[in-house]
Amino acid sequence: MIRILLSTCVALLMGCSSTNKDSETVLFAGEIVNPTSNQVILMKGGLKIDSAKLDDKNRFKFKLASLENGLYHFNLAPEFQYVYLEKGDSLMVRLNTIYFDESLVFSGSNEETNNFLLDLFLTAEDEDSAMYTDYYELEPADFLEKIESLKQEKVSNLNEINSENLLSEEAVKLLTGSIEYTYNRYKEIYPFQHKRKTAEQNFHDLPKDYFSYRTQINYGDNTLTYLRPYYDFMKAHFGNLAYMSCVKNCKDSANDDSKQLHYKKHKLHLIDSLVVEKELRDNLFRNVALDYLLKKKDAPENTEIFLNEFKNVSKNNMHIEEIENLYQGITNLQPSKIIPNLEVLNFENQSKTLTEISANRKVLFYFWSGTNKKQYLDIFNRIAVLKEKKPEYELIGINIKTDFDQWKSIIATLGVDSTLQYHSTDFKELTEKLVLYPMNKAILTDNTVIVDGFSNIYKN
């Protein structure tokens, strides 16, 4: 109902605007209800194309003289979503940030492409959940039948939309890729999840043609590089290839202390040998590095070996500074180190440093964002429990990715002690220096000295 009402509003907003495909100029505009930022940023991959301020009616407009056809995304901090644009487009969007993805509606030229892409995104969220709760337990034949049924439903919908040739060849390729890689990713994950869910000792036997789709994989399609289903497929695919390769060929080559290092090196070299598109290579190498550095602490000497291998295979990686900063952040959060002297704001908008806040007392720092209500309510419920379990610690909350006034409003609504709450305005710096993965992280200090830099509020 929300999307139907918003669709009507978008149609009214469009007024007499029309598409002129003979023109190079692209118009992308819209209206934001309950904005969380005063500007919209248009991105292509990691490159900022332009920004547009919201006017007094919360409307924005991009008028771009020349734009390459393809997939972009627009950011309204802290959220973002895809938008597909072609030369000559006149496209409008309207959304309510309270619902964001669910409320978002496109109207104008390429509305069919963008609304269909959004529907695929929303459907995938539900289907991901169903895969883990129901479908991965199925026997291979039943699983494949279910996957094919879900996929064909999307293909039929796409064919119906395009029955009047409303979509360009590039748009059809993008939407087809989104469908194909979504369901092929499930196939990559299935052997591992089926084994885990059924507690089988070995991987289940699969039909001989189970991985036949792999012959059609394009490892160098720059039109799909930043399409989420394509990228997620690649992550699952290389994880599968690396693991199965190790199981088959490397049974005695790695002891327990170096298994993670051995496996991640395999993954790096597989990406290096198969992926030819520079940005996809860089992003996949980055993913391996983040996974290795964040998910399991390894011996310092192994970490050094990994970083050297990473730099060797991923020369001139656009994420190298981030990876090096992350490694330095991990090093700086080891026990007996002083907590990084980062600045945050208190409830009165006064600047305080973490060393000031943690001086002369024991502190448990935890982190939360106002963008996910369920998450922050769960966190505050857990903090109430920890207050009883750890009375010797002062429990200090640091908010990220939330507008300052919105943060204050949430604190007031929850009735939380505002003297124990702080707000960060530099998410990137805080994330890199405090290694904020995952959001359930906690840092324990004693008179500014780190006791545990990688704790978890749900494991304390």
Order of alpha helices (4+ residues) and beta strands (2+ residues): alpha-beta-beta-beta-beta-beta-beta-beta-beta-alpha-alpha-alpha-alpha-alpha-alpha-alpha-alpha-beta-beta-alpha-beta-alpha-beta-alpha-beta-alpha-beta-beta
